[in-house]
Amino acid sequence: MRPHPSRLPLLMFLPLAVAMLATAWQSHNPVTLAIVAASLLMFAACWASASQVLGHGPALRFVAVACGLGWLAEQLGSTLGWFFGDYTYTPLLGLRLGDVPLVIPMMWFALTYAGFIMANLIVWQRPVTMAGSHGLPGLLFLALLGGMIVTAFDLGADPYLVFHLHAWDMLKKGSWFGETMQGFVGWVFVSFVILSVFRWNQRSRPEVAAPHPLMVLLPMGIYASGMVFQMIWGVPVETRAIAPFAMGIPLLCALAGFWRWRHDSSEGL
């Protein structure tokens, strides 16, 4: 029996996931295995959520845009120093495509998807905006807001990954716990481009049926888990006080939008 067409992309992803986990296992480094396994789980969960919230076709396009542009930005960054400053990846993050570990473009998708959903909930009090409900200025505003939500995660994640786990080596240390301001500008810019491209592609497409609330909460839960991790284990310790404000404020605003969406839906509005 042939698999349903909507399941084909996920079935194609399975061999890659197995290869990534096998490579991580062969490294004999439990940190590498944990990072790869967690990244794959986050990627698959966000893809499943997007398939239910956006539809299978738009979800696949989001994955392609985020992973493709995310990988390209990181490849240019690690080889030419564009966007984020001069850096090179260490073997910690496992299997690579070019100079970029495969978990990195997967994380670009997971984080930008979370930023996409949260920005919609903050501004429109719904997980997906209606087709034609905003012009180009509104589209760019939502993409910028989503990019800033993504970068709020990076404020604590980058110092931890670089100076505690040594996931990549920075050629030049900056003023933010060793991170450069260029890196954060690069995060906003690349996230903004990914979200702008997807939103532009999606701008005239009709909404799908109302998604299950748990599927809307799923990417926010992943974002919240990153915040809690930074609050408990963040390095340097100062980042533990930054996370609840940098990430917690947009998260609470998105949850307020989620509550309004559910309330309006229950009232039949």
Number of C-alpha atoms within 10 A of each C-alpha: 3 5 8 7 9 13 10 11 11 14 11 10 11 12 11 13 18 12 12 23 21 14 16 24 16 12 15 10 12 12 14 22 22 15 17 26 17 13 19 21 14 21 23 18 17 28 22 17 23 27 19 18 23 22 17 19 11 17 21 18 14 27 23 16 20 28 22 16 20 24 23 16 20 25 19 16 21 23 14 13 16 17 20 24 22 20 18 19 19 16 15 20 25 25 20 14 11 13 17 25 23 22 24 18 25 23 19 25 27 30 27 29 28 24 30 26 23 33 30 21 26 21 17 19 22 24 25 20 21 16 13 12 11 13 11 13 9 12 18 19 15 25 29 22 23 29 26 25 26 25 26 22 20 22 21 29 19 22 20 21 16 19 17 12 16 16 20 18 16 20 11 11 14 14 8 13 18 15 20 17 15 14 21 21 15 18 23 22 19 23 30 23 20 24 28 21 18 21 19 14 13 19 18 12 12 12 15 12 10 13 18 11 13 11 18 23 19 18 27 23 15 17 23 19 12 17 25 17 14 24 19 13 12 22 21 15 14 12 20 19 14 18 26 17 13 19 24 18 13 22 24 15 17 26 18 15 22 24 15 16 19 16 12 13 12 9 8 7 8
